[in-house]
Amino acid sequence: MEDSNWRLDPELLPPFDVLEPPRLAGPLVFDSPHSGSRYPKTFLAVSRLDPLTLRRSEDAFVDELFLPCVALGAPLLRAHFPRAFLDVNREPYELDPRMFDGPLPDYCNTRSLRVAAGLGAIPRVVGDAQPIYRGRLPVADALARIAGLHRPYHQRLAGLIERTRVRFGVSILIDCHSMPSTLADAGSLDVVLGDRFGAAAAPWVVEALESALIARGLRVRRNKPYAGGYVTEHYGAPAGGRHAVQVEVNRALYMDEARMVKLGRAATLAESLQAAAAALARRATAETGGRWAAE
């Protein structure tokens, strides 16, 4: 059912990019799947929401917060397309049948809790459950978005992870996100580290991040309310040397949430995140015997 003639809207090109370090220096890989802010006119035309409201689901500026981590010798993959258009932190065919003007293929997952909440691969709502679209979408459009965006993004991410694992014997994916301050326990929580309750990363990975963030004065919790989405679940396989942790930062730490404007204190948070990544890289050297440290 996928339309081989479908082409990405030029406003979305390139749909993502990879910021590479001058030299790979350790087993970390970063990705920012929800910081994309390119809203094509064709998408805005079928939405019932204004651009600012659509951006409520965006992890605005998260790629910029983690950008200093590239200097540690790690790549950063970042999406340019917005989460409201396509969410790569969902299964590729996690779709809500209520959104489309025809039947979905049998292989689609239409019954997940995320679909029920309107937050599938093609989201139905943003913000406080506000519907995105004026009407139903063609099924072919959804399948084309998945083929043109979701699939290539994950092919690139999988390649970065495997390159790192082969080079260093282990890979540690840091999946970078932000959370509304209203969902951060009334401002009492700064960072949530999600490792799928231990299934996606070895304990020492989360311990290193947690200790470093706490040392910088940040209030940290594990797995609640965010244990990790599709990215963490799909790529976290500690027994195979592939670890994945989702990092959620409180937006109030670095931005004006109402106006979607980055604040000056974002620089302090970026420094703390880089320090935590550096601490994790050092811990990885110790845990793996430092096979690459002298290279």
N, C-alpha and C positions, 0 to 999 in steps of 0.2 A: 504493500500500500504506500510505500515511501515514494515520493515524487523525485525521480532522478533529474528533472529539469529545474527543480527548485534551487535558487541561489540566495546566499546570504545578502541581506540588505547592505548596500555599500557603507551605510553609516555604522555598521557593526564590524567593519574590517579594520585591522585584524581582530578577530573575536577574543584573542588572548595573546599574551606574550610571556616570555621567560627572561627574567633578569639574571644573567649568569655572572658569577664572580670571575675575576681574572684567573684564579686557580681554585680547583676544588680542594678544600682543606679539611673535610670531615664528613660525617655521615648524615648531616641534617639536610632536609628538603622542606621548603616552605610553600604553601599554596594559599591563595586568597580568592575563594570562589564566589564571594558575594559582594566584592567591592566595585564591580562594574557599574559605570554611570553613563553609558551611552544608550539613550532612549530614542530609537529611530522614530521618525514621523509616522511611519506606517503603523507602528505599535500604539503610539499616542492617539492616533485617529480612531482606533477601535476600543480604546479604554474610556471608561466613564469618569476617570479620576484625573486630577491635575498632576503635573509632573512632581511637585513637591510631595504630594500624598503618596504617589508611587514610590518615592524614594524612602519611605518609612521602613521598607523591608530590606533596604540596602545597608551593607556594612561599610558605610562611607569612611574613606580614608584609611581603612585597615591595611591596605597594601602599603601605604606610606608609613604607617607605624612600624611595620616589619621590614621595611626597605633597608635599614641599617644592618640587618642580619646578613645581608648578602656579603658585606665586608668580612664576615667570619669565614667565607669560603663556601657558601651554600647558595643554591639557586632558589629563586622565588617565581612561581607561576601565578599569574593573576588574570582573572577574567575581565574583559571589557564590557561584555553584555550584562544587562542587569538581571538580578535574581527574579524580579517580577516577570521577566520575559521567559527565562528558563533557569531552573535551579539544578546545578550539577551536584548538589549535596543530597540528591534523591536518586533512587533507582531510575534507570533510564526510561522505563515505561510505567512509572508510578503515576497514573493519570486518573482524573475524576471524570467519570462518564457524563456527569451533569453539564459539563462544559462544552460538549461537542455535538455537532449536528448529525452524527451518525454513530453506528456501533464501533467500539474500539476493538482492535484485534484481541484474540483470546489470550495472548501471552501478556497482556497488560495487567499490572497489579492495581486493581481498582478498590481494594478493600483495606488498605493500610490505615493506621490511625492518622498518618500525615495527610492522606487523601481526604479522609473524613473531615479534617480541620481546614481543608482548602489549600493545603501546602504541599501539593505534589510536584512533579517535575515541571509541569506547566501550572504555576500557582493560580488558584481561583480568587484568592483574597490577599490583601496586604494590610499592614497596620492592625487596627482593631477590627479585623474581620470585614473590611470593606471590599465588596466585589470589584474586580478589576475591569471586566469586560461589559460592553453594552449588550452583547448577545452571544450566541453560541459560536464556536470556532469550527472550521473544517478539520476533520480528523487528519487529513493529509498535511495540514499546516503543523500540527503538533508533532507528527512523525518526522517531518522535515526538520523542525527545530532540533529534535533529538539527534538526527543523523548529522546535521550541520554544525552543532555546537556541543552537545553532551558527549557524543562519541569521540570527536577529536580532542576535546579537553582531557578526557580520561586517558586517551592513548598517550598524550603528551605527559601527563602526570605519572602514569605507569612507567613510561620510559625513563623519566628522571629518577624514580624510585629504584628501578632495576639497575640503572647505571651506577647509582650510589652504592647499592648493595654489593654489586660485583666489585666495585673499586675498593670499598672499605670493609666488606664482610658483613655489614649491617647497615640498615637505613632507618632514619627516624623522621617521619613526616610530622610537621607542625601545621595543622589545619587552622587557619587564622580567621577569626570571626569577632563580632561585637554584639552586645546585648543592650536592649533599651534599659535605661536606669529604672524604669517602672517594674522591670522583671528582675532586678538585682537586689531583692529583699529590702526595699525601701532605702536604698543607698548604703546598705551595710556590707555589700559584697563588691569587690573590684574585679576579680578574675575567677572564672570557672574552668577547671581542667577536666576534660572529658576523655576517658580511656575505655569507655564501654564497661565500666566496673571491673577493670583489670583484664579484659579480653583482648584489648587492642595494643597494649604496651606492657613491657616488663615494669615491675614496681619501681626500679631505680630511675627509669625515665621520668616518671611523674614526680618522684621524690626530688630529683634534681631541679626541675622547673619550680616546683612548689617552694622549696627552701630558698631558692634565689629570689623569687618574687616576694616572699615574706620578708626577706632581708632588706628589700627595697621599700618596705613599709606598706605593701599591698595586702589586702584581705582576700584570701584564696580559699576556694572550696572545690571539692572533687565531685564531678558527675551530677550534681543537682544545682539548678534544674536542667543542665545540659550534659548528657553523657556522650554525645557525639552522634553524628548523622551517618549518611551513606559513605562518605569519604573515609571516616575513621573506621567504620565497620568493614568496609571493603578492603582497605589497604593494611589494616592492623593484623599482623600475623606474627606475634613474637617468637613462636617456635621456629619460624622460618627466617628469623633475623630481620623482620620488617615490623617496625613499631610505628604507631600513629597516635597522636594526641590532638584533640580539639582544644583550642584556646579561645575563650570568650572573654572580651574585656568590656567593662562598663563604659558605655558611650559618654556618660557624664564626665569621665576622666579626661576627655580630650576634645569634645565638640559641644556646640550648642545644638541640642537635638531638635528644637523647634525650627531653627533657621537652616539646619544642615550646614553649619559653618565650623571649620576646624579652629580650635583655640590654641593660644600660645603654649599652654601647658601640655600639648600633645608631644612636644619635644622631650619632656621629662619622662612621659610614659614610654616613648620609643627607646630611650636610653635604658629604661628598666627591662623592657622586652629583649633588647640586645644583650644586656647583662645576663639575663636568665638563659638565653640561647647559648651564650659563651660558657656558662656554668654547665649546661647540659653537654656541650661538646667535650669539656674537660672530663666530665663523669663518664662519657662514652669511651674516651681514651683509656680511662682506668678500668672500666668494666670489660673491655675487649682486649686488653693487653697492649694497647697503643700501637697496633700493627702499622698504622700509617703516620704516626706522630713524627717520626724522624725523616720522612720522605720529603 
